[in-house]
Amino acid sequence: MSSEGVYSRYGAGSGSAGYSSASTRGSYSGAPPGYGQNYGSGYGGARGYGGGGASYSAPASDGYGQQHEYNHSSGAHENFGASSAQADSSEKGGKRSMTLQALNKNVIMWAVFFTASLFVYFMMSGGDFSFLMTYGAMSRMFGFGILNVKTFLSKRATGVSIKTLQLYCLVFFFRLTSIIRHEGYLPYDKSGDWLYHVIEIMALLFTGCALWGCMSPFKSTYQGAMDKFGEMNVPPGMGAVYLAIPVLILAIIVHPNLNSDFLSDVAWTYAMYLESVALVPQLFMFQKQTSGVVELLTAHFVAALGFGRVMEFMFWIYSYHELATSAGSKLPGYLALFSQFMQLVLMLDFFWYYYLAVKNATPLVLPSHGTAVGIV
């Protein structure tokens, strides 16, 4: 209490002050000062009996105030409990809503792709088995389209390996230098007339656009510290040479002869072999992420590339014998099958956790980082 409060003035022991206070109020002016003081002390600071109305009402008021505070406190606890339950319910409802939205986006995105695939199959391919090559190319283009949507809409290059993009630029470039000049490695159906070329050109443009986005406008968000594959005795960002150069040497040594042109055959074979290892830096980067969480759109991008590889693998299982050297050796066909098979083996765990992520509409969490997931 302040020094000027009622209790402080009487606590000083001044009887006259108490008497004077009583007399100024005109109540029991002849009462002994001590009586007023004792009464004031007993009731917590009343100003003599003359101030009895005020004195008596003070504790009553205090008592009621305390009871009121208690009731308010109880009500606050009840309200807090109700609010917490309401907040939990709202949070769960919000998560369910976000889950449904993410799931709907995933379903719609892939539904559009599969619908377009059916349209191309029935209207532009003639139904030949070699359409699987075109289908695989469509899936790759679809994957890089997703990557561009992710990069340019979010304005972030997080979780994307520039080395993988560099390798895929080489893949599409060398494949185009072969199929534009010669027809030996084109699908047999109508899609090999022009559609396959357009798809590969679009894939190259999408890949180059994504690479530019990661290296220029959104470079500040690129996680270079995690994209460290092959960075030994080479300048930063050049680790892809440890894949590009050995694969080129292998393509020069072992390649089929369908075009009967050394450069064209080597270019196509190089693209085939290099694509089998182009995703390795991206998978390596996934493992280096401290949280282990892969953004869902990035996961869709990688899954689309893997799905395209599955389609091509199915085609070459039945057609590998056509990849023969000029001497008749089928070694290039065996190498093509082996390289594609090894890529799919490396991606098996990714495919499984991708399936779980899409099913639950949660981010993809790699097994080395546990199983904790959060809502997209």
C-alpha positions as CSV (number, residue, x, y, z in Angstrom):
1,M,0.0,0.0,0.0
2,S,1.1,3.6,-0.5
3,S,2.3,5.7,2.4
4,E,-0.8,7.9,2.1
5,G,-3.2,5.0,2.6
6,V,-5.6,4.8,5.5
7,Y,-3.7,2.0,7.2
8,S,-0.4,3.7,7.0
9,R,-1.6,6.9,8.6
10,Y,-3.0,4.9,11.6
11,G,0.0,2.6,11.8
12,A,2.1,5.6,12.8
13,G,0.4,5.5,16.3
14,S,-1.0,9.0,16.3
15,G,-4.2,8.9,18.3
16,S,-5.0,12.5,17.6
17,A,-4.9,11.9,14.0
18,G,-7.4,9.2,14.4
19,Y,-9.7,11.4,16.5
20,S,-9.3,14.3,14.2
21,S,-10.3,12.1,11.2
22,A,-13.4,11.0,13.1
23,S,-14.3,14.5,14.0
24,T,-14.0,15.8,10.5
25,R,-16.6,13.3,9.4
26,G,-18.9,14.4,12.1
27,S,-19.5,10.9,13.6
28,Y,-18.9,10.2,17.3
29,S,-16.7,13.2,17.6
30,G,-16.2,12.6,21.4
31,A,-15.1,9.0,21.0
32,P,-11.7,8.2,22.4
33,P,-9.1,8.1,19.7
34,G,-8.0,4.7,20.8
35,Y,-11.3,3.1,20.2
36,G,-11.4,4.3,16.7
37,Q,-7.8,3.1,16.2
38,N,-8.4,-0.3,17.5
39,Y,-11.5,-0.7,15.4
40,G,-9.6,0.5,12.4
41,S,-6.8,-2.0,13.1
42,G,-9.3,-4.8,13.5
43,Y,-10.9,-4.2,10.2
44,G,-7.9,-3.5,8.2
45,G,-7.6,0.2,8.0
46,A,-10.9,1.9,8.9
47,R,-10.9,5.5,9.9
48,G,-12.4,5.2,13.4
49,Y,-15.9,4.2,14.2
50,G,-17.1,7.4,12.6
51,G,-16.1,5.9,9.3
52,G,-17.7,2.6,10.1
53,G,-19.7,2.5,6.9
54,A,-16.6,2.8,4.9
55,S,-14.6,0.6,7.3
56,Y,-17.1,-2.2,7.3
57,S,-17.7,-2.1,3.6
58,A,-14.0,-2.4,2.9
59,P,-13.5,-5.9,4.1
60,A,-16.9,-7.0,2.7
61,S,-15.9,-5.5,-0.6
62,D,-12.5,-7.1,-0.4
63,G,-14.1,-10.4,0.5
64,Y,-16.4,-10.3,-2.4
65,G,-13.6,-9.2,-4.7
66,Q,-11.6,-12.2,-3.6
67,Q,-14.4,-14.5,-4.2
68,H,-15.0,-12.9,-7.5
69,E,-11.4,-13.3,-8.5
70,Y,-11.6,-17.0,-7.5
71,N,-14.7,-17.5,-9.6
72,H,-13.0,-15.6,-12.5
73,S,-9.9,-17.8,-12.1
74,S,-12.0,-20.9,-12.2
75,G,-13.9,-19.6,-15.2
76,A,-10.6,-18.8,-16.8
77,H,-9.3,-22.3,-16.3
78,E,-12.6,-23.7,-17.7
79,N,-12.4,-21.3,-20.7
80,F,-8.7,-22.2,-21.2
81,G,-9.6,-25.8,-21.3
82,A,-12.4,-25.2,-23.7
83,S,-10.2,-23.0,-25.8
84,S,-7.4,-25.6,-25.9
85,A,-9.8,-28.3,-27.0
86,Q,-11.2,-26.0,-29.6
87,A,-7.7,-25.1,-30.7
88,D,-6.7,-28.7,-31.0
89,S,-9.8,-29.5,-32.9
90,S,-9.2,-26.5,-35.2
91,E,-5.5,-27.6,-35.7
92,K,-6.5,-31.2,-36.5
93,G,-9.1,-29.9,-38.9
94,G,-6.6,-27.6,-40.5
95,K,-4.1,-30.4,-40.9
96,R,-6.8,-32.6,-42.5
97,S,-7.7,-29.8,-44.8
98,M,-4.1,-29.3,-45.8
99,T,-3.6,-33.0,-46.3
100,L,-6.6,-33.2,-48.6
101,Q,-5.5,-30.2,-50.5
102,A,-2.0,-31.7,-51.0
103,L,-3.4,-35.0,-51.9
104,N,-5.8,-33.5,-54.4
105,K,-3.0,-31.5,-56.1
106,N,-1.0,-34.7,-56.4
107,V,-3.9,-36.7,-57.9
108,I,-4.8,-33.9,-60.3
109,M,-1.2,-33.4,-61.4
110,W,-0.6,-37.1,-62.2
111,A,-4.1,-37.6,-63.6
112,V,-3.4,-34.9,-66.2
113,F,-0.2,-36.6,-67.1
114,F,-1.8,-40.0,-67.5
115,T,-4.7,-38.6,-69.5
116,A,-2.3,-36.9,-71.9
117,S,-0.4,-40.2,-72.2
118,L,-3.5,-42.0,-73.2
119,F,-4.3,-39.3,-75.7
120,V,-0.9,-39.6,-77.3
121,Y,-1.0,-43.4,-77.3
122,F,-4.4,-43.7,-79.1
123,M,-4.1,-40.6,-81.3
124,M,-0.4,-40.3,-82.2
125,S,1.4,-43.6,-81.7
126,G,-0.5,-46.3,-83.6
127,G,-0.4,-48.5,-80.5
128,D,3.1,-50.0,-81.2
129,F,5.2,-51.4,-78.4
130,S,7.9,-48.9,-79.1
131,F,5.6,-46.2,-77.7
132,L,7.2,-47.1,-74.3
133,M,10.2,-45.1,-75.5
134,T,8.0,-42.1,-76.1
135,Y,6.2,-42.6,-72.9
136,G,9.5,-42.6,-71.0
137,A,10.5,-39.4,-72.7
138,M,7.1,-37.8,-71.8
139,S,7.6,-38.8,-68.2
140,R,11.0,-37.1,-68.1
141,M,9.6,-34.0,-69.7
142,F,6.8,-34.0,-67.1
143,G,9.3,-34.4,-64.3
144,F,11.3,-31.3,-65.4
145,G,8.1,-29.4,-65.8
146,I,7.3,-30.1,-62.2
147,L,10.7,-28.9,-61.2
148,N,10.2,-25.6,-63.0
149,V,6.9,-25.2,-61.3
150,K,8.5,-25.8,-57.9
151,T,11.4,-23.5,-58.5
152,F,9.7,-20.5,-60.1
153,L,6.5,-20.5,-58.1
154,S,8.3,-20.9,-54.7
155,K,11.3,-18.8,-56.0
156,R,13.5,-21.3,-54.2
157,A,16.1,-23.8,-55.4
158,T,16.2,-25.7,-52.2
159,G,16.8,-29.5,-52.4
160,V,17.7,-29.4,-56.1
161,S,21.1,-30.7,-57.3
162,I,22.7,-28.5,-60.0
163,K,25.0,-31.4,-60.9
164,T,22.0,-33.6,-61.8
165,L,20.6,-30.8,-64.0
166,Q,24.0,-30.4,-65.7
167,L,24.1,-34.1,-66.5
168,Y,20.6,-34.1,-67.8
169,C,21.4,-31.2,-70.1
170,L,24.2,-33.3,-71.5
171,V,21.8,-36.3,-71.8
172,F,19.2,-34.4,-73.9
173,F,21.7,-32.5,-75.9
174,F,23.7,-35.6,-77.1
175,R,20.5,-37.6,-77.7
176,L,19.1,-34.9,-79.9
177,T,22.3,-34.7,-81.9
178,S,21.8,-38.3,-82.7
179,I,18.0,-38.6,-83.3
180,I,17.7,-35.4,-85.4
181,R,20.3,-36.6,-87.9
182,H,19.5,-40.3,-88.0
183,E,16.5,-42.6,-87.3
184,G,18.2,-45.7,-85.9
185,Y,17.2,-45.1,-82.3
186,L,13.8,-43.6,-82.8
187,P,10.5,-45.4,-81.8
188,Y,9.1,-47.5,-84.6
189,D,5.6,-46.0,-84.3
190,K,4.2,-42.7,-85.5
191,S,5.5,-40.9,-82.4
192,G,9.0,-41.4,-83.8
193,D,8.2,-39.2,-86.8
194,W,8.2,-35.9,-84.9
195,L,6.6,-36.1,-81.5
196,Y,9.6,-37.8,-79.9
197,H,11.9,-35.1,-81.1
198,V,9.6,-32.4,-79.8
199,I,9.4,-34.1,-76.4
200,E,13.2,-34.3,-76.1
201,I,13.6,-30.7,-77.2
202,M,11.0,-29.5,-74.6
203,A,12.8,-31.6,-71.9
204,L,16.1,-29.9,-72.8
205,L,14.5,-26.5,-72.5
206,F,12.9,-27.3,-69.2
207,T,16.1,-28.7,-67.8
208,G,18.1,-25.6,-69.0
209,C,15.4,-23.3,-67.5
210,A,15.6,-25.1,-64.2
211,L,19.4,-25.0,-64.2
212,W,19.3,-21.3,-65.0
213,G,16.9,-20.6,-62.2
214,C,19.1,-22.5,-59.7
215,M,22.2,-20.7,-60.8
216,S,21.0,-17.2,-61.3
217,P,17.8,-15.7,-59.9
218,F,17.4,-18.2,-57.0
219,K,21.1,-18.9,-56.4
220,S,20.9,-17.6,-52.8
221,T,18.5,-20.4,-51.9
222,Y,20.6,-23.1,-53.6
223,Q,22.0,-25.5,-51.0
224,G,25.5,-25.8,-52.4
225,A,26.8,-27.1,-49.1
226,M,24.7,-30.3,-49.5
227,D,25.3,-30.7,-53.3
228,K,28.8,-32.0,-52.8
229,F,28.9,-35.1,-54.9
230,G,32.3,-35.6,-56.5
231,E,33.9,-32.4,-55.3
232,M,37.4,-33.8,-54.9
233,N,40.3,-31.9,-56.6
234,V,37.9,-30.1,-58.9
235,P,36.4,-26.5,-58.7
236,P,33.2,-26.2,-56.6
237,G,30.2,-27.3,-58.6
238,M,32.2,-29.4,-61.0
239,G,31.8,-32.8,-59.3
240,A,29.7,-34.1,-62.2
241,V,32.8,-34.6,-64.3
242,Y,33.5,-37.8,-62.3
243,L,30.4,-39.2,-63.9
244,A,30.4,-37.5,-67.3
245,I,34.0,-38.3,-68.4
246,P,34.2,-42.0,-67.5
247,V,30.7,-42.6,-69.0
248,L,31.9,-40.9,-72.2
249,I,34.9,-43.1,-72.4
250,L,32.7,-46.2,-72.0
251,A,30.4,-45.0,-74.7
252,I,33.3,-44.5,-77.1
253,I,34.5,-48.0,-76.4
254,V,31.2,-49.9,-76.3
255,H,28.4,-48.6,-78.4
256,P,25.8,-50.1,-80.9
257,N,25.9,-49.4,-84.6
258,L,22.2,-48.8,-85.6
259,N,23.0,-45.5,-87.3
260,S,26.2,-46.7,-88.9
261,D,27.8,-43.4,-87.9
262,F,30.4,-43.2,-85.2
263,L,29.5,-39.8,-83.8
264,S,25.8,-40.4,-83.9
265,D,26.1,-43.8,-82.3
266,V,28.4,-42.6,-79.6
267,A,26.2,-39.6,-78.9
268,W,23.1,-41.8,-78.4
269,T,24.9,-44.4,-76.3
270,Y,26.5,-41.6,-74.2
271,A,23.0,-40.2,-73.5
272,M,21.8,-43.7,-72.6
273,Y,24.6,-44.5,-70.2
274,L,24.8,-41.1,-68.7
275,E,21.1,-41.0,-67.9
276,S,21.5,-44.1,-65.8
277,V,23.8,-42.2,-63.4
278,A,22.5,-38.6,-63.8
279,L,20.3,-38.9,-60.7
280,V,23.1,-40.0,-58.4
281,P,24.0,-36.4,-57.3
282,Q,20.4,-35.7,-56.5
283,L,20.0,-38.9,-54.4
284,F,23.3,-38.0,-52.8
285,M,22.0,-34.6,-51.9
286,F,18.9,-36.1,-50.4
287,Q,21.0,-38.1,-48.0
288,K,23.0,-35.0,-47.0
289,Q,20.0,-33.0,-46.0
290,T,20.1,-32.6,-42.2
291,S,16.4,-32.9,-41.7
292,G,16.0,-35.8,-44.2
293,V,12.8,-34.1,-45.5
294,V,12.4,-33.8,-49.2
295,E,9.9,-31.3,-50.6
296,L,7.0,-33.1,-52.2
297,L,7.3,-31.4,-55.6
298,T,11.0,-32.3,-55.7
299,A,10.1,-35.8,-54.9
300,H,7.5,-35.8,-57.7
301,F,10.3,-34.6,-60.1
302,V,12.6,-37.5,-59.2
303,A,9.8,-40.0,-59.2
304,A,8.7,-38.9,-62.7
305,L,12.3,-39.4,-64.0
306,G,12.3,-42.8,-62.3
307,F,9.0,-43.7,-63.9
308,G,10.3,-42.8,-67.3
309,R,13.3,-45.0,-66.7
310,V,11.0,-47.9,-65.8
311,M,9.1,-47.5,-69.1
312,E,12.4,-47.5,-71.1
313,F,13.7,-50.5,-69.2
314,M,10.5,-52.5,-70.1
315,F,11.1,-51.6,-73.7
316,W,14.8,-52.6,-73.8
317,I,14.1,-55.9,-72.0
318,Y,12.5,-57.0,-75.2
319,S,14.7,-55.1,-77.6
320,Y,18.2,-55.1,-76.1
321,H,19.4,-57.6,-78.8
322,E,19.1,-54.8,-81.4
323,L,21.8,-52.8,-79.7
324,A,24.7,-54.7,-81.3
325,T,28.1,-53.6,-82.4
326,S,29.3,-53.6,-86.0
327,A,30.9,-56.9,-85.2
328,G,27.6,-58.4,-84.0
329,S,28.4,-58.3,-80.3
330,K,25.4,-57.7,-78.0
331,L,27.5,-56.2,-75.3
332,P,26.0,-52.7,-75.7
333,G,22.5,-54.1,-75.2
334,Y,23.6,-55.9,-72.0
335,L,25.3,-52.7,-70.7
336,A,22.2,-50.7,-71.5
337,L,20.0,-53.1,-69.5
338,F,22.5,-53.3,-66.7
339,S,22.9,-49.5,-66.3
340,Q,19.1,-49.0,-66.3
341,F,18.6,-51.9,-63.8
342,M,21.2,-50.4,-61.4
343,Q,19.6,-47.0,-61.5
344,L,16.3,-48.6,-60.6
345,V,17.9,-50.6,-57.8
346,L,19.4,-47.3,-56.4
347,M,16.0,-45.8,-56.5
348,L,14.0,-48.7,-54.8
349,D,14.0,-47.1,-51.3
350,F,13.2,-43.7,-52.8
351,F,10.2,-45.2,-54.6
352,W,8.9,-46.8,-51.4
353,Y,9.1,-43.7,-49.3
354,Y,7.7,-41.7,-52.1
355,Y,4.7,-43.9,-52.2
356,L,4.2,-43.5,-48.4
357,A,4.6,-39.7,-48.8
358,V,2.0,-39.4,-51.6
359,K,-0.3,-41.8,-49.8
360,N,-0.2,-39.8,-46.5
361,A,0.2,-36.4,-48.3
362,T,3.3,-35.7,-46.2
363,P,6.9,-34.7,-47.1
364,L,9.2,-37.6,-48.2
365,V,11.5,-38.5,-45.3
366,L,14.4,-40.7,-46.1
367,P,15.0,-43.7,-43.8
368,S,18.4,-42.6,-42.6
369,H,16.8,-39.7,-40.9
370,G,14.0,-41.5,-39.1
371,T,10.3,-41.6,-39.7
372,A,9.1,-38.2,-38.4
373,V,7.0,-36.4,-41.0
374,G,5.1,-33.2,-41.2
375,I,2.2,-32.0,-43.1
376,V,3.0,-30.4,-46.5
